[in-house]
Amino acid sequence: MLSLPNELLLSTINSAFPCRQQIIRSLAILLSLKTSKNIVLYGSNATGKSAIAKAVLGLLSKSLPNQGTTLRHAIIRTAECITPRHLVEKTVRAVADVVGYKASNRCESTSQMVNELEKMAFWMQSQHSYPSSRLVLAFDGIDRQSMHTAALPALAKLAELIPGVTCVFIVTNAMNGFLHAPGVPHIHFPSYTKAELQQILSHIVPTPQLSGGEGETKDVWFRFCGIVWDSLSKHSSADLVSMRSLCFRLWPRFIRPILDGTHTAKEFSKVMVVSKYLFQDEAALVPSIVSEAKIPIGTDVPRTMPHGIASQLPYYSRLLLVAAYFASHNKPATDQLFFMKGAAPKRRKKGGGTAKTRTSISNHRKISRKLLGPQAFIMERMLAIFSAILADADGRGKYAKGRAFGDVAGSSDVQMAIATLMSLRLIIKTSNSGDVLEGTSKYRVAVNWDVIRAVARSVGVEPEDYLEE
Amino acid sequence: MSVNGDTASISGIDSNDQQAAYIFTRHEDVPVLPAKRRRGGRSSINGLHHDAAEIRFESLMGGIEGPEFVDLRMKLYRESWGATEGRIQTILEAANEDTLSKVTDFVLNTTIPEGMGTLPTGFIATGPSIASQSLLFKQIAGRLKSQINGPVVTLRSGDATNLKAALKQIIRDTTHQGVDPVDDDYMLAGHDGPNLLNYDLELLHRYVVAHNSERVVVAFQDSEAFDPVLLADIIKLFDCWIDRLPFTLLFGIATSVELFHERLSRAASRCLYGTQFDVEQTSSILERVFQVIVGPYVPLRLGPNLLSSLMARQHDHVQSIQVFTNSLKYAYMFHFYTNPLSILTQPRKKTDETIQSLQPLHIQTVRELPSFRRLIEALIGDGDKDRSIHAQDMLQNNSILLKEMEIYSCMNSTKLLNLWRRMCVLTRSNKMTLSKIELYLQAFKGTLNGSDTVRGILDSIKHMAPGDLISLVDTITGVVKTGDSDYQLEGWLQDDQEFVSKLQDLRMKTLKLYDEAKKAGKPVRSSYAAHHKGVRTTVIAQKVQLSYEKSTLSKHDLEFTGVVDSLTVVLKEYLTFDQPQTWFLSEVWITDFVSPSKDVFTPRPRHVLENSLSNPSDKLPGCDPSVEILSSSTAPTAILYNMYLESGSIINIADLKTSFFSIMEGEDSDDLDEKTLLMLFYQALAELKLLGMIKQSRKKVDHLAKSAWRGL
């Protein structure tokens, strides 16, 4: 019943996945057991779950025949399945491919899948002369998408329903009893420690290399990785993948003093002091989606502000965007104060206030409006604010002579500008009902203060003047 | 509002609008079922062309204009616009050429360094004009299809509302790109087992394997309009498949990459390895397009008013070449459709022929031209007898007028060419780059003479050192000799021989002075450049006295000052600009009507609607403007609207009804019984609701909420 896997073969996997011997062995043993039904592998991102499962399964499918059984495995990457039905079909197809069975029917539900799998398992056993043949299904990342979690208990039952089937679930977070099945063995993949990370990364030879050859490069790289971990990755709880990419990105800039010849590779601590700024700038943790390869190394990466729209959008679109920002961030009650010409402060009610007003004051919202983010506004209000700030905006620009609101009021160009802003998602519609340009449909602005300030200045509006707080 | 509203609304008000109830009558020729929609059908486009061939211009001048002239105008419009459009198209294609080649290179040759994301991604910063994105992406798709081995799919936000739809679209577009779609369909249908789901990327994988594709390019045309969550899902899914499918993504970015990055989830943005491509900005393309449309040899020009209104619209509202081209086309159409004299915009010889064959009414029209009047006034004005007689002849004798027209139309083209040459010299002699549009506007408005630009140049000459002066003169003579490609001018040395020889003389003198001064070891400067006034301070009895002292100028300096002066005079003489709109027959080749273009391209639907409702006599033909608005003779909707304007933000329906009834019954209680009144009231209310002005209030049950304010 218990046939341990070949240690010699396991050692090849061990060398491919350093620091994971124990896990690999326990997984291999669990998979070798004929009675294994469900196995759960869990651990956070980039801890080697999928890769190790794949390697071990591949190894066992090759090596087990010697021991009198045959093992076939199918790995289903659930991230590729975008509907539950897709998952079902994919599973059946993957199994059919593995056992060499010609599936003919469409599979639309879980029960049909069980049927098909049962058929295939029997067929497989009849095909092979070995006393027992086993099928392993590995569902990779099945807890990532909420629509697949509903199928989990059913998949966990698969192994019970069909003899000779083992299911491996690879998940990030193994909640207590999420399979609704008792006694499922779990294997935890812990996050790598600093020493482990350094050991793994030391297998990589980075580019560009130092003049001293590979040995020297590796030496510096090893220590460099340790510093990156201590200064940046440790606090951002980075995994192996992001740490590796961080190291790759910082490496060329770090070794620049060595390549320039100002320091030698031996003076590691001096180089570190020179490049201290690299480890202090946390911007490196959020890499830009535009690759920095085009920017010559050594020059400070220009932090381009998102000012693009301030200069590119047409004049009235900019004003509308500013108006939308005001509408989103001011209370409607204060509009009179900010946007009406010659607005006198609201006359206070004279006489004793009623009890109701008192309570409303005490219930007054304490949270500052700025912290609540942009609020929804109705289109008419935004247009009214637009007309108000248009008077104050300067008619800068070559062709602007006497811009007046009367010229653009109700014009299709303004409506087009609003529609364009919406399709650029600078303004977002929050109410579902109603036509796009209907007066009462609600919107919210979707750009932040920095952008708005640049945009407002470009049309000559001083945004601070119009915002409460 | 009615079934046949489309046809009726052209001629004015649809009579059915005022009906209480509508009877649906089906037209005989309307098919019972709409024709089945087909994808990629080309027949409809061909049909349009067919129709366009049959459309003819209307005969002008009260229908007297001969059919040959009508056809001629149409032909001229087709020719001139066709040529202009072709040139604009060339510019647009060339403008994107740089981006295209960069993108193609990127798609073909990008390799991602280890640990830097997985999906090669191009961000194409197109600027905020969404209209130009479609052309660019069409070009990119076309280019990539011809250059790479693999499918190219362009996704628009409208196509892909969810992940499934997006994948379906990608797979469908891919499989229909193949050389033999039938074969592909067969292959994709799955030779083993049941068909795959139509959103399974396995299909794409099969296609890629079968065709040995190197790249799968997926372009998101208006990436900002996509739901960011959907985009993140797509990116993550592609990331899963990257080991089997060689994806390359392209995003059209209208705002900025940073804003785009902010919206994308961290997990998705980690997959991307991006490069940014910039597209030439609309404003610089506009400048080039502009040069094409106003060049010295085009048949039709835009007047300053029209042009500045178009430019203002570009700056304020749209910033898109496509819109500008459309407005331009409309201006061409408008000119050739409405102006009977537009037949004179042909090349010289043909124009002469046409002039000889003009109808009498044409000649009458010429005599009514403002520019003709101006000409006559100028002839009479100075009291010279011969000229007065000549003016009289032109007014009375047709054949003399025709001859004059020939002379003037010839003269105009020469004058125009000269104008262009002078503008070219002006641009070249200025150190700063002048906006050509601005220059053109000034020239046509007639404000270029003695303008800041001209004065600036003349002033800068005064302060120039001899070396700079020589190079300036060289530049100008060079332009005159070889012409300027920006202005589409060839060299015009034979026409301006005198000017050039004067310049050359001055150049020789300067050179001589320069050399002599060099030998003497003292720099030459003109009296303008030298600070010839020194301040001398003397202290007498503890008081400071300031006195000015003229610094002495050498003989060379004085001579050089003379040269500078004469150069200024020569240039000033040369740089005189005639306002083209004052020339006789300028109406033939200048179109300067702003309002038609405005009406067509920038309608103000809301404004018009509000105005016509609040003041129906302006728009409705049957209304008497003298009658008060709130009276029973006005349309019920207008009455209700005016009451609506007077009310607060919520309106009590009962009150509204009472006052409506009192107005309708008010003066002459005809045969309007209560039922009819109620019906009118409801109809008016329903129409206001349809226009989005009122809706049921949530605060109070029997109230209406106001949802549109006037004048916004």
Interface residues (C-beta under 8 A of the other chain):
Chain A: R77 A79 E80 I82 T83 R85 H86 E89 K90 R93 A96 K102 A103 S104 N105 R106 C107 I204 T207 V241 S242 R244 S245 C247 F248 R249 V286 P287 S288 I289 V290 S291 A293 K294 T304 M305 P306 H307 G308 I309 Q312 L313 P314 Y315 Y316 S317 E380 L383 A384 S387 G397 K398 Y399 A400 R403 A409 G410 S411 S412 D413 Q415 M416 A417 T420 S423 L424 R425 L426 D435 E438 G439 T440 V447 V451
Chain B: P113 E114 G115 M116 G117 T121 F123 A125 G127 P128 I130 S157 L163 K164 L167 D192 G193 P194 N195 L196 L197 Y199 D200 L201 D222 E224 A225 P228 K236 L237 C240 W241 A254 T255 S256 V257 E258 L259 F260 H261 R263 L264 R266 S269 R270 L272 Y273 G274 T275 Q276 Q281 S308 M311 A312 R313 Q314 H315 D316 H317 V318 Q319 S435 E438 T602 P603 R604 P605 R606 H607 V608 L609 E610 G692 M693 K695 A705 S707 A708 W709 G711 L712
